[in-house]
């Protein structure tokens, strides 16, 4: 689980880090903790070194943008991660609902038991998200897709296109840089089958199949590579 502490106070950043490491050790949870000294730093690196963050502990009072505004900008990017405000400011609890914060903890005023409860809840939510969704990113755009909504992946010239069903049941596509081998590994055990060097298909969307092609429930027809016929039979 990847955690980010966003706080311009180095002392409280270290205290938070120590608490999280102790809880992770106590509950046998693997975590990786990074820190950002400002909201602007967090937002600047959210597409790179902070891209896979599952949970953010956010202070409120920081140089512009403050923690609340930083959270709003994160939500505008459609990032499905949890935010816990960890601050001395007790006056902005109501605003936390607007950015769908998981919780609002007061520095020096939160019991160890409460801190642990919030942490474990975030861990459980992260595990559920990661088992049901896949996060894709390209050129500053992010897309989190429910795995059971993905019809198939297609790769051409190192560019992968995912074909999926949106929440309104309309078809959608998204392009990003990766390899089918890496995606296949990430989705192992989640009902996807490699049918071609260029195609990885969601089994639930296969309507008909033979040695040469598969027909999807959407009506699309995809070729079956000779080397992948065995995968389809299995």
Buried (B, 14 or more C-beta within 10 A) or exposed (E): BBBBBBBBBEEBBEBBBEBBEEBBEEEEBEBEBBBBBBBBBBBEBBBEEBEEBBBBBBBBBBEEBBBBBBBEBBBEEEBEBBBBBBBEBEEBBEBBEEBEBBBBBBBEEBEEEEBBEBBEBBBEBBEEBBEEBBBBBBEEEBBBBEBBBBBBBBBEEEEBEBBBBEEEEEEBEBBBEBEBEEBBEEBEEBBBBBBBEBBBBBEBBBEEBEEEEBBBEEEBEBBBBEEBBEBBEE
